[in-house]
């Protein structure tokens, strides 16, 4: 499998929604202009983030550096077990433009009471697998959340809704308390679209009854980990 690149940049508008709206967000979205409908069954997304030793990606995010990136290893549904089709993603942000590059990654297995470095130690970097891009980085955070997917009738706009955010330490995956819920649970709605449709997007953002804001699940996870372990 070759590298997959999202060739055109996109906009991502994030809305922060209180946790008590979890069960009604999808219904509210379907009522707004654009005639949104579900395009995929809800599923859990699992991520292992990789950062530099001095957490450059984290600090670039909280400091609002306009040109930044983050690497994450992603798979779907069950957290533990044999991960047959993981994908390494590099998410790049340049101003308000988002681009993603995806790389195939060798299968691996996650078991309780393991260190992520142990899981990855037998993977050999090659030109055709994504491990070469994180070989000089360290596992910095793990999170997972449940995602719903909706698409507008004209197929110009996509909405994702992330709920039930959880996290754990890549240096010490434990059981039975293997995944912790964020103490201050919020839901994240993201409106994603090509910059060409910015004018039309305003009709959708104006119809949403939630607060437009900034949110990084990676930052949330690291802060929760630091708070939890200190």
MITI-944242 format. One record per residue (C-alpha): x, y, z. Coordinates in steps of 0.5 Angstrom, whole numbers, plus 500, padded with zeros to 3 digits. Each point is the difference from the previous one (the first is absolute). Layout:
N
R   xx   yy   zz
R    X    Y    Z
...
This chain:
230
R   xx   yy   zz
R  500  500  500
R  503  507  498
R  499  506  504
R  493  504  499
R  500  507  500
R  494  505  501
R  503  504  494
R  495  506  502
R  500  504  506
R  493  500  504
R  497  505  505
R  498  496  507
R  496  504  504
R  499  498  507
R  494  500  505
R  501  499  508
R  493  497  502
R  499  498  508
R  500  493  502
R  493  500  501
R  498  501  493
R  503  493  498
R  494  497  498
R  496  505  496
R  506  503  496
R  499  496  494
R  492  502  500
R  502  507  500
R  505  500  494
R  495  496  496
R  495  506  501
R  505  505  497
R  500  503  493
R  504  495  496
R  496  494  501
R  505  496  504
R  500  492  500
R  504  495  503
R  505  497  496
R  503  495  504
R  499  496  506
R  503  503  507
R  506  497  502
R  506  501  505
R  506  503  497
R  507  498  504
R  506  505  499
R  507  499  503
R  504  507  499
R  507  501  499
R  504  506  501
R  507  502  501
R  503  499  507
R  499  508  502
R  493  499  497
R  501  505  495
R  493  498  496
R  496  502  507
R  503  506  501
R  499  502  493
R  493  499  501
R  499  504  507
R  504  506  497
R  496  500  494
R  506  499  495
R  496  501  493
R  505  495  497
R  500  493  504
R  499  493  499
R  498  494  504
R  501  492  499
R  495  495  503
R  500  493  499
R  492  498  499
R  496  494  499
R  492  499  502
R  495  496  504
R  504  496  506
R  506  503  503
R  503  493  503
R  502  494  495
R  503  499  493
R  500  507  496
R  500  497  493
R  499  507  496
R  503  506  504
R  502  506  496
R  505  505  502
R  497  507  499
R  504  507  500
R  495  506  501
R  503  506  497
R  497  507  502
R  502  506  496
R  496  506  502
R  493  498  500
R  501  495  494
R  501  492  502
R  503  495  497
R  501  493  501
R  505  494  498
R  499  493  501
R  505  494  500
R  499  493  501
R  502  497  506
R  502  493  502
R  495  496  504
R  502  499  508
R  496  498  506
R  498  504  506
R  500  496  507
R  498  503  507
R  506  501  504
R  505  502  494
R  504  506  498
R  499  503  493
R  507  500  499
R  500  492  501
R  495  499  495
R  503  504  495
R  508  498  501
R  499  494  495
R  498  504  494
R  506  502  495
R  499  507  497
R  500  499  492
R  498  505  495
R  493  497  499
R  498  500  507
R  498  506  504
R  505  498  506
R  505  504  497
R  497  506  501
R  499  499  508
R  507  497  501
R  503  506  503
R  494  501  504
R  497  497  507
R  493  498  501
R  497  506  504
R  492  499  501
R  495  495  499
R  492  502  499
R  494  497  497
R  493  503  499
R  494  498  496
R  498  503  494
R  494  501  496
R  500  502  492
R  495  504  496
R  500  503  493
R  496  506  497
R  496  498  495
R  504  504  495
R  506  496  502
R  504  507  501
R  500  499  508
R  502  495  505
R  498  500  507
R  504  496  505
R  497  499  508
R  505  497  505
R  498  498  507
R  502  496  505
R  507  502  500
R  505  495  504
R  507  500  501
R  506  496  503
R  508  500  501
R  504  497  494
R  505  499  505
R  496  496  505
R  494  497  497
R  496  496  505
R  494  496  502
R  495  500  502
R  500  508  501
R  503  500  493
R  496  506  497
R  498  506  504
R  495  505  498
R  501  507  500
R  498  503  506
R  497  506  497
R  496  497  494
R  499  504  494
R  497  498  493
R  504  503  493
R  496  501  494
R  504  501  494
R  498  503  493
R  505  499  495
R  499  502  493
R  504  503  494
R  502  507  500
R  496  502  494
R  494  499  504
R  501  505  506
R  494  504  498
R  495  495  500
R  504  497  507
R  497  506  503
R  493  498  500
R  502  494  503
R  504  503  506
R  495  505  501
R  495  495  501
R  504  496  505
R  498  501  507
R  507  499  503
R  506  504  501
R  505  500  495
R  507  499  503
R  507  497  500
R  501  493  503
R  505  495  499
R  499  493  503
R  508  499  500
R  500  506  505
R  494  498  504
R  504  493  500
R  506  502  503
R  498  505  505
R  495  494  502
R  506  496  501
R  504  505  503
R  495  501  505
R  498  493  501
R  507  498  502
R  502  506  504
